[in-house]
Amino acid sequence: MALTAWEAAARHFEPPRRRWATPGALAQDLDSKTRQTPMLDLLDAELVKLFDAPDGRLVLSCPPQEGKSQRASRRFPLWVL
């Protein structure tokens, strides 16, 4: 069944489908040494909410060596693009 012109135009306003559900899923595909911890699961969920919010903000505060900087400053921007 062919789309009408209105349906085709409406598809341009749908949000794009994501190849990876979270930045963590992207990180694991790019680097097999990436370990997903419960804290990084929580961070991924918050980063996805942040991206979906029109004026979202997020403050990260957790112990050192958890992977928050790698996830928030390297993998999240890559996931967004």
Biopython code that builds the backbone (N, CA, C, O; Angstrom):
import numpy as np
from Bio.PDB.StructureBuilder import StructureBuilder

atoms = [
    (1, "MET", "N", (0.843, -1.174, 0.000)),
    (1, "MET", "CA", (0.000, 0.000, 0.000)),
    (1, "MET", "C", (0.893, 1.243, 0.000)),
    (1, "MET", "O", (1.806, 1.346, 0.820)),
    (2, "ALA", "N", (0.652, 2.141, -0.867)),
    (2, "ALA", "CA", (1.453, 3.354, -1.009)),
    (2, "ALA", "C", (1.036, 4.387, 0.039)),
    (2, "ALA", "O", (-0.125, 4.462, 0.443)),
    (3, "LEU", "N", (2.012, 5.171, 0.459)),
    (3, "LEU", "CA", (1.740, 6.246, 1.412)),
    (3, "LEU", "C", (1.160, 7.448, 0.693)),
    (3, "LEU", "O", (1.521, 7.744, -0.446)),
    (4, "THR", "N", (0.261, 8.131, 1.370)),
    (4, "THR", "CA", (-0.238, 9.389, 0.820)),
    (4, "THR", "C", (0.827, 10.452, 1.033)),
    (4, "THR", "O", (1.775, 10.243, 1.790)),
    (5, "ALA", "N", (0.678, 11.569, 0.383)),
    (5, "ALA", "CA", (1.638, 12.653, 0.534)),
    (5, "ALA", "C", (1.679, 13.148, 1.982)),
    (5, "ALA", "O", (2.742, 13.516, 2.481)),
    (6, "TRP", "N", (0.527, 13.158, 2.655)),
    (6, "TRP", "CA", (0.469, 13.619, 4.040)),
    (6, "TRP", "C", (1.198, 12.653, 4.974)),
    (6, "TRP", "O", (1.902, 13.078, 5.890)),
    (7, "GLU", "N", (1.026, 11.359, 4.735)),
    (7, "GLU", "CA", (1.711, 10.358, 5.567)),
    (7, "GLU", "C", (3.223, 10.416, 5.366)),
    (7, "GLU", "O", (3.987, 10.290, 6.322)),
    (8, "ALA", "N", (3.643, 10.604, 4.141)),
    (8, "ALA", "CA", (5.067, 10.712, 3.846)),
    (8, "ALA", "C", (5.664, 11.950, 4.513)),
    (8, "ALA", "O", (6.768, 11.902, 5.056)),
    (9, "ALA", "N", (4.925, 13.053, 4.467)),
    (9, "ALA", "CA", (5.406, 14.285, 5.110)),
    (9, "ALA", "C", (5.458, 14.126, 6.629)),
    (9, "ALA", "O", (6.374, 14.634, 7.276)),
    (10, "ALA", "N", (4.480, 13.423, 7.197)),
    (10, "ALA", "CA", (4.438, 13.234, 8.648)),
    (10, "ALA", "C", (5.615, 12.395, 9.126)),
    (10, "ALA", "O", (6.070, 12.573, 10.256)),
    (11, "ARG", "N", (6.110, 11.502, 8.313)),
    (11, "ARG", "CA", (7.246, 10.656, 8.709)),
    (11, "ARG", "C", (8.517, 11.462, 8.943)),
    (11, "ARG", "O", (9.401, 11.025, 9.680)),
    (12, "HIS", "N", (8.616, 12.625, 8.326)),
    (12, "HIS", "CA", (9.796, 13.469, 8.517)),
    (12, "HIS", "C", (9.850, 14.048, 9.932)),
    (12, "HIS", "O", (10.912, 14.481, 10.378)),
    (13, "PHE", "N", (8.731, 14.060, 10.636)),
    (13, "PHE", "CA", (8.686, 14.622, 11.983)),
    (13, "PHE", "C", (8.789, 13.558, 13.066)),
    (13, "PHE", "O", (8.809, 13.891, 14.251)),
    (14, "GLU", "N", (8.856, 12.293, 12.690)),
    (14, "GLU", "CA", (9.020, 11.226, 13.676)),
    (14, "GLU", "C", (10.461, 11.226, 14.170)),
    (14, "GLU", "O", (11.380, 11.515, 13.403)),
    (15, "PRO", "N", (10.666, 10.907, 15.444)),
    (15, "PRO", "CA", (12.046, 10.852, 15.933)),
    (15, "PRO", "C", (12.805, 9.730, 15.237)),
    (15, "PRO", "O", (12.232, 8.681, 14.945)),
    (16, "PRO", "N", (14.079, 9.942, 14.973)),
    (16, "PRO", "CA", (14.855, 8.908, 14.281)),
    (16, "PRO", "C", (15.008, 7.664, 15.154)),
    (16, "PRO", "O", (15.059, 7.758, 16.380)),
    (17, "ARG", "N", (15.078, 6.518, 14.520)),
    (17, "ARG", "CA", (15.287, 5.277, 15.265)),
    (17, "ARG", "C", (16.752, 5.179, 15.651)),
    (17, "ARG", "O", (17.645, 5.509, 14.871)),
    (18, "ARG", "N", (16.976, 4.721, 16.859)),
    (18, "ARG", "CA", (18.344, 4.608, 17.356)),
    (18, "ARG", "C", (18.899, 3.228, 17.031)),
    (18, "ARG", "O", (18.217, 2.214, 17.181)),
    (19, "ARG", "N", (20.128, 3.211, 16.592)),
    (19, "ARG", "CA", (20.772, 1.936, 16.294)),
    (19, "ARG", "C", (21.117, 1.201, 17.582)),
    (19, "ARG", "O", (20.991, -0.022, 17.652)),
    (20, "TRP", "N", (21.555, 1.944, 18.607)),
    (20, "TRP", "CA", (21.855, 1.385, 19.918)),
    (20, "TRP", "C", (20.891, 1.997, 20.914)),
    (20, "TRP", "O", (20.618, 3.196, 20.855)),
    (21, "ALA", "N", (20.373, 1.195, 21.825)),
    (21, "ALA", "CA", (19.386, 1.685, 22.787)),
    (21, "ALA", "C", (19.985, 2.666, 23.778)),
    (21, "ALA", "O", (19.313, 3.608, 24.198)),
    (22, "THR", "N", (21.232, 2.460, 24.154)),
    (22, "THR", "CA", (21.882, 3.313, 25.151)),
    (22, "THR", "C", (23.324, 3.586, 24.734)),
    (22, "THR", "O", (23.864, 2.888, 23.876)),
    (23, "PRO", "N", (23.949, 4.595, 25.336)),
    (23, "PRO", "CA", (25.380, 4.802, 25.082)),
    (23, "PRO", "C", (26.220, 3.594, 25.514)),
    (23, "PRO", "O", (27.269, 3.329, 24.927)),
    (24, "GLY", "N", (25.768, 2.870, 26.526)),
    (24, "GLY", "CA", (26.492, 1.679, 26.968)),
    (24, "GLY", "C", (26.486, 0.578, 25.923)),
    (24, "GLY", "O", (27.488, -0.113, 25.741)),
    (25, "ALA", "N", (25.369, 0.410, 25.238)),
    (25, "ALA", "CA", (25.296, -0.586, 24.174)),
    (25, "ALA", "C", (26.251, -0.220, 23.041)),
    (25, "ALA", "O", (26.898, -1.096, 22.466)),
    (26, "LEU", "N", (26.339, 1.055, 22.723)),
    (26, "LEU", "CA", (27.289, 1.523, 21.722)),
    (26, "LEU", "C", (28.715, 1.258, 22.183)),
    (26, "LEU", "O", (29.537, 0.770, 21.408)),
    (27, "ALA", "N", (29.014, 1.574, 23.438)),
    (27, "ALA", "CA", (30.360, 1.380, 23.985)),
    (27, "ALA", "C", (30.772, -0.088, 23.916)),
    (27, "ALA", "O", (31.918, -0.395, 23.585)),
    (28, "GLN", "N", (29.853, -0.990, 24.225)),
    (28, "GLN", "CA", (30.179, -2.417, 24.180)),
    (28, "GLN", "C", (30.397, -2.901, 22.753)),
    (28, "GLN", "O", (31.221, -3.787, 22.525)),
    (29, "ASP", "N", (29.676, -2.340, 21.795)),
    (29, "ASP", "CA", (29.895, -2.715, 20.399)),
    (29, "ASP", "C", (31.229, -2.196, 19.876)),
    (29, "ASP", "O", (31.887, -2.863, 19.078)),
    (30, "LEU", "N", (31.627, -1.008, 20.325)),
    (30, "LEU", "CA", (32.878, -0.418, 19.850)),
    (30, "LEU", "C", (34.105, -1.025, 20.513)),
    (30, "LEU", "O", (35.154, -1.162, 19.884)),
    (31, "ASP", "N", (33.972, -1.390, 21.788)),
    (31, "ASP", "CA", (35.109, -1.902, 22.550)),
    (31, "ASP", "C", (34.657, -3.102, 23.374)),
    (31, "ASP", "O", (33.874, -2.958, 24.313)),
    (32, "SER", "N", (35.143, -4.261, 23.029)),
    (32, "SER", "CA", (34.721, -5.483, 23.718)),
    (32, "SER", "C", (35.199, -5.539, 25.173)),
    (32, "SER", "O", (34.705, -6.354, 25.953)),
    (33, "LYS", "N", (36.150, -4.685, 25.541)),
    (33, "LYS", "CA", (36.643, -4.665, 26.927)),
    (33, "LYS", "C", (35.761, -3.830, 27.852)),
    (33, "LYS", "O", (35.990, -3.797, 29.061)),
    (34, "THR", "N", (34.767, -3.163, 27.300)),
    (34, "THR", "CA", (33.871, -2.333, 28.109)),
    (34, "THR", "C", (33.067, -3.208, 29.052)),
    (34, "THR", "O", (32.469, -4.201, 28.638)),
    (35, "ARG", "N", (33.058, -2.837, 30.312)),
    (35, "ARG", "CA", (32.287, -3.555, 31.329)),
    (35, "ARG", "C", (31.106, -2.688, 31.733)),
    (35, "ARG", "O", (31.258, -1.494, 31.994)),
    (36, "GLN", "N", (29.945, -3.292, 31.781)),
    (36, "GLN", "CA", (28.726, -2.578, 32.152)),
    (36, "GLN", "C", (28.403, -2.887, 33.606)),
    (36, "GLN", "O", (28.078, -4.025, 33.947)),
    (37, "THR", "N", (28.493, -1.882, 34.458)),
    (37, "THR", "CA", (28.199, -2.039, 35.882)),
    (37, "THR", "C", (26.792, -1.500, 36.167)),
    (37, "THR", "O", (26.218, -0.800, 35.332)),
    (38, "PRO", "N", (26.235, -1.823, 37.342)),
    (38, "PRO", "CA", (24.916, -1.263, 37.686)),
    (38, "PRO", "C", (24.904, 0.271, 37.675)),
    (38, "PRO", "O", (23.909, 0.884, 37.287)),
    (39, "MET", "N", (26.010, 0.886, 38.100)),
    (39, "MET", "CA", (26.062, 2.352, 38.079)),
    (39, "MET", "C", (26.023, 2.867, 36.644)),
    (39, "MET", "O", (25.368, 3.872, 36.368)),
    (40, "LEU", "N", (26.714, 2.193, 35.732)),
    (40, "LEU", "CA", (26.699, 2.621, 34.334)),
    (40, "LEU", "C", (25.340, 2.362, 33.688)),
    (40, "LEU", "O", (24.935, 3.100, 32.790)),
    (41, "ASP", "N", (24.634, 1.330, 34.132)),
    (41, "ASP", "CA", (23.256, 1.122, 33.668)),
    (41, "ASP", "C", (22.381, 2.300, 34.052)),
    (41, "ASP", "O", (21.601, 2.799, 33.241)),
    (42, "LEU", "N", (22.517, 2.742, 35.301)),
    (42, "LEU", "CA", (21.757, 3.901, 35.788)),
    (42, "LEU", "C", (22.148, 5.161, 35.018)),
    (42, "LEU", "O", (21.288, 5.949, 34.623)),
    (43, "LEU", "N", (23.441, 5.342, 34.812)),
    (43, "LEU", "CA", (23.917, 6.505, 34.063)),
    (43, "LEU", "C", (23.383, 6.489, 32.632)),
    (43, "LEU", "O", (22.968, 7.525, 32.112)),
    (44, "ASP", "N", (23.392, 5.326, 31.999)),
    (44, "ASP", "CA", (22.850, 5.226, 30.636)),
    (44, "ASP", "C", (21.376, 5.621, 30.586)),
    (44, "ASP", "O", (20.947, 6.348, 29.690)),
    (45, "ALA", "N", (20.610, 5.136, 31.556)),
    (45, "ALA", "CA", (19.180, 5.476, 31.589)),
    (45, "ALA", "C", (18.984, 6.982, 31.739)),
    (45, "ALA", "O", (18.115, 7.566, 31.093)),
    (46, "GLU", "N", (19.791, 7.605, 32.590)),
    (46, "GLU", "CA", (19.684, 9.059, 32.795)),
    (46, "GLU", "C", (20.158, 9.831, 31.562)),
    (46, "GLU", "O", (19.590, 10.874, 31.237)),
    (47, "LEU", "N", (21.175, 9.343, 30.881)),
    (47, "LEU", "CA", (21.643, 10.022, 29.666)),
    (47, "LEU", "C", (20.605, 9.944, 28.549)),
    (47, "LEU", "O", (20.439, 10.901, 27.793)),
    (48, "VAL", "N", (19.912, 8.822, 28.439)),
    (48, "VAL", "CA", (18.850, 8.704, 27.438)),
    (48, "VAL", "C", (17.713, 9.664, 27.767)),
    (48, "VAL", "O", (17.182, 10.330, 26.879)),
    (49, "LYS", "N", (17.333, 9.738, 29.064)),
    (49, "LYS", "CA", (16.291, 10.700, 29.466)),
    (49, "LYS", "C", (16.740, 12.133, 29.192)),
    (49, "LYS", "O", (15.949, 12.966, 28.749)),
    (50, "LEU", "N", (18.011, 12.410, 29.459)),
    (50, "LEU", "CA", (18.563, 13.740, 29.214)),
    (50, "LEU", "C", (18.457, 14.104, 27.739)),
    (50, "LEU", "O", (18.085, 15.226, 27.397)),
    (51, "PHE", "N", (18.781, 13.166, 26.878)),
    (51, "PHE", "CA", (18.719, 13.428, 25.443)),
    (51, "PHE", "C", (17.287, 13.641, 24.973)),
    (51, "PHE", "O", (17.041, 14.456, 24.084)),
    (52, "ASP", "N", (16.351, 12.923, 25.558)),
    (52, "ASP", "CA", (14.950, 13.035, 25.147)),
    (52, "ASP", "C", (14.257, 14.273, 25.707)),
    (52, "ASP", "O", (13.214, 14.681, 25.196)),
    (53, "ALA", "N", (14.825, 14.873, 26.750)),
    (53, "ALA", "CA", (14.230, 16.070, 27.357)),
    (53, "ALA", "C", (14.607, 17.298, 26.523)),
    (53, "ALA", "O", (15.749, 17.407, 26.077)),
    (54, "PRO", "N", (13.675, 18.215, 26.310)),
    (54, "PRO", "CA", (13.990, 19.389, 25.491)),
    (54, "PRO", "C", (15.017, 20.321, 26.137)),
    (54, "PRO", "O", (15.814, 20.937, 25.429)),
    (55, "ASP", "N", (15.012, 20.434, 27.456)),
    (55, "ASP", "CA", (15.963, 21.315, 28.144)),
    (55, "ASP", "C", (16.561, 20.551, 29.322)),
    (55, "ASP", "O", (16.510, 21.012, 30.462)),
    (56, "GLY", "N", (17.123, 19.388, 29.040)),
    (56, "GLY", "CA", (17.615, 18.524, 30.110)),
    (56, "GLY", "C", (18.977, 18.943, 30.628)),
    (56, "GLY", "O", (19.804, 19.502, 29.907)),
    (57, "ARG", "N", (19.178, 18.650, 31.904)),
    (57, "ARG", "CA", (20.465, 18.896, 32.559)),
    (57, "ARG", "C", (20.749, 17.720, 33.469)),
    (57, "ARG", "O", (19.830, 17.087, 33.989)),
    (58, "LEU", "N", (22.025, 17.430, 33.661)),
    (58, "LEU", "CA", (22.398, 16.291, 34.482)),
    (58, "LEU", "C", (23.697, 16.601, 35.201)),
    (58, "LEU", "O", (24.653, 17.084, 34.593)),
    (59, "VAL", "N", (23.731, 16.322, 36.502)),
    (59, "VAL", "CA", (24.946, 16.453, 37.302)),
    (59, "VAL", "C", (25.369, 15.053, 37.688)),
    (59, "VAL", "O", (24.581, 14.293, 38.251)),
    (60, "LEU", "N", (26.634, 14.703, 37.384)),
    (60, "LEU", "CA", (27.150, 13.380, 37.711)),
    (60, "LEU", "C", (28.002, 13.456, 38.971)),
    (60, "LEU", "O", (28.898, 14.294, 39.078)),
    (61, "SER", "N", (27.718, 12.587, 39.909)),
    (61, "SER", "CA", (28.502, 12.525, 41.130)),
    (61, "SER", "C", (28.549, 11.076, 41.593)),
    (61, "SER", "O", (27.567, 10.543, 42.110)),
    (62, "CYS", "N", (29.688, 10.456, 41.401)),
    (62, "CYS", "CA", (29.877, 9.071, 41.839)),
    (62, "CYS", "C", (31.375, 8.844, 42.072)),
    (62, "CYS", "O", (32.190, 9.692, 41.709)),
    (63, "PRO", "N", (31.741, 7.717, 42.666)),
    (63, "PRO", "CA", (33.148, 7.476, 43.008)),
    (63, "PRO", "C", (34.059, 7.472, 41.769)),
    (63, "PRO", "O", (33.599, 7.286, 40.643)),
    (64, "PRO", "N", (35.348, 7.679, 42.007)),
    (64, "PRO", "CA", (36.289, 7.641, 40.889)),
    (64, "PRO", "C", (36.399, 6.237, 40.291)),
    (64, "PRO", "O", (36.069, 5.241, 40.935)),
    (65, "GLN", "N", (36.862, 6.186, 39.067)),
    (65, "GLN", "CA", (37.112, 4.942, 38.338)),
    (65, "GLN", "C", (35.849, 4.125, 38.052)),
    (65, "GLN", "O", (35.923, 2.904, 37.917)),
    (66, "GLU", "N", (34.710, 4.777, 37.959)),
    (66, "GLU", "CA", (33.465, 4.077, 37.609)),
    (66, "GLU", "C", (33.227, 4.066, 36.107)),
    (66, "GLU", "O", (32.467, 3.236, 35.608)),
    (67, "GLY", "N", (33.864, 4.973, 35.385)),
    (67, "GLY", "CA", (33.676, 5.046, 33.945)),
    (67, "GLY", "C", (32.752, 6.172, 33.512)),
    (67, "GLY", "O", (32.354, 6.243, 32.349)),
    (68, "LYS", "N", (32.412, 7.050, 34.446)),
    (68, "LYS", "CA", (31.457, 8.122, 34.128)),
    (68, "LYS", "C", (32.018, 9.105, 33.104)),
    (68, "LYS", "O", (31.276, 9.576, 32.243)),
    (69, "SER", "N", (33.293, 9.419, 33.177)),
    (69, "SER", "CA", (33.867, 10.374, 32.233)),
    (69, "SER", "C", (33.911, 9.793, 30.825)),
    (69, "SER", "O", (33.578, 10.482, 29.860)),
    (70, "GLN", "N", (34.313, 8.544, 30.698)),
    (70, "GLN", "CA", (34.324, 7.899, 29.388)),
    (70, "GLN", "C", (32.923, 7.850, 28.801)),
    (70, "GLN", "O", (32.724, 8.121, 27.617)),
    (71, "ARG", "N", (31.959, 7.503, 29.637)),
    (71, "ARG", "CA", (30.591, 7.343, 29.145)),
    (71, "ARG", "C", (29.972, 8.688, 28.803)),
    (71, "ARG", "O", (29.345, 8.836, 27.754)),
    (72, "ALA", "N", (30.143, 9.672, 29.685)),
    (72, "ALA", "CA", (29.464, 10.953, 29.495)),
    (72, "ALA", "C", (30.168, 11.863, 28.491)),
    (72, "ALA", "O", (29.508, 12.645, 27.807)),
    (73, "SER", "N", (31.496, 11.776, 28.389)),
    (73, "SER", "CA", (32.202, 12.719, 27.522)),
    (73, "SER", "C", (32.656, 12.116, 26.204)),
    (73, "SER", "O", (32.993, 12.858, 25.281)),
    (74, "ARG", "N", (32.677, 10.781, 26.084)),
    (74, "ARG", "CA", (33.107, 10.173, 24.827)),
    (74, "ARG", "C", (31.996, 9.379, 24.145)),
    (74, "ARG", "O", (31.711, 9.596, 22.967)),
    (75, "ARG", "N", (31.375, 8.471, 24.871)),
    (75, "ARG", "CA", (30.398, 7.579, 24.242)),
    (75, "ARG", "C", (29.026, 8.238, 24.059)),
    (75, "ARG", "O", (28.352, 8.002, 23.056)),
    (76, "PHE", "N", (28.613, 9.064, 25.029)),
    (76, "PHE", "CA", (27.305, 9.730, 24.902)),
    (76, "PHE", "C", (27.253, 10.667, 23.692)),
    (76, "PHE", "O", (26.297, 10.590, 22.920)),
    (77, "PRO", "N", (28.247, 11.556, 23.491)),
    (77, "PRO", "CA", (28.188, 12.412, 22.292)),
    (77, "PRO", "C", (28.210, 11.606, 20.991)),
    (77, "PRO", "O", (27.546, 11.968, 20.019)),
    (78, "LEU", "N", (28.968, 10.524, 20.978)),
    (78, "LEU", "CA", (29.006, 9.680, 19.796)),
    (78, "LEU", "C", (27.652, 9.018, 19.553)),
    (78, "LEU", "O", (27.200, 8.911, 18.413)),
    (79, "TRP", "N", (27.016, 8.580, 20.621)),
    (79, "TRP", "CA", (25.682, 7.962, 20.522)),
    (79, "TRP", "C", (24.652, 8.966, 20.007)),
    (79, "TRP", "O", (23.770, 8.610, 19.225)),
    (80, "VAL", "N", (24.767, 10.223, 20.449)),
    (80, "VAL", "CA", (23.829, 11.263, 20.008)),
    (80, "VAL", "C", (23.975, 11.521, 18.509)),
    (80, "VAL", "O", (22.980, 11.719, 17.811)),
    (81, "LEU", "N", (25.194, 11.520, 18.024)),
    (81, "LEU", "CA", (25.427, 11.782, 16.596)),
    (81, "LEU", "C", (24.990, 10.602, 15.772)),
    (81, "LEU", "O", (25.105, 10.628, 14.547)),
]
sb = StructureBuilder()
sb.init_structure("model")
sb.init_model(0)
sb.init_chain("A")
sb.init_seg("    ")
for serial, (resi, resn, name, xyz) in enumerate(atoms, 1):
    if name == "N":
        sb.init_residue(resn, " ", resi, " ")
    sb.init_atom(name, np.array(xyz, "f"), 0.0, 1.0, " ", f" {name:<3s}", serial, name[0])
structure = sb.get_structure()
